[in-house]
Amino acid sequence: MTNYQSAIARLEKANTVDQLHLLENSFARLYSAGVLNRSNFLKLDDLLCEKIAKLIEERHLAFEEETN
């Protein structure tokens, strides 16, 4: 398994925004250390942002359902 594939697996396992923020910092350190190349780092960042947005949207919708 490549470092990129391992990072994808970690991203898929994350279930909270806090976990995703920790991964964001981890991915940045891996990029700075040269473990991830720019292309893979940017792909991971896109996936991470999409997952954060999805979790926030789900939380927002759940809140709306509770208040109605």
N, C-alpha and C positions, 0 to 999 in steps of 0.2 A: 504494500500500500504506500503510495506517495504521500509526501507531507500535505499536498493539496487535498488528496482524498481523505486523509485523516482529519483535516480541518473541516471538510464538508460533513463528515460523520459527527464531529463535535457540534457543528451548527445544527444539524438535524435533531440532536438529542436535547438541545437547549429548549426550555419551555417557558421561561420568563424573560422579561425585558432586562432584569438585573443580570441573569446568566448571559444574555447576548451582549451586554455592555462589557462584561468580563472577557468574553471571546474577542470583542473588538480590540481591546487592549492587547490581548495575546497575539492576535493576528498582526497588529502593528509592530510588536516586538519581533515576531518571526520575520516580517518584511525587513525591518531594520538590520536584523542579523544576517540577511541574505538567504534565509531558508525558503522564503516565498519570493517568486519573481513578481514584477509589477503587475503583469497581466492577471495572474492568479489572485494577488492581493485585491485588485480592483473587482474581480468577479466575486470574491468572498464578501467584500464590502457591499456590493449590490444585493447579494442574497441576504446578508445580515440586515440591511435597511428594509428590505421587503418583509422579512419576518417580524421585525420590530413593528412596522406599520400594521401588519396583519394582527398582531397581538393587541395593539392599542385599539384597533377598530373593533375587535371582538369584545374587548373590555367595555368600550363605549356602548356597543349594542346591548350587552348584558345589563349595563346600568340603565339604559333607556327602558328595557323590558321590565326591570324591577320597579321603576318609578311610574310606570303606566298602569 
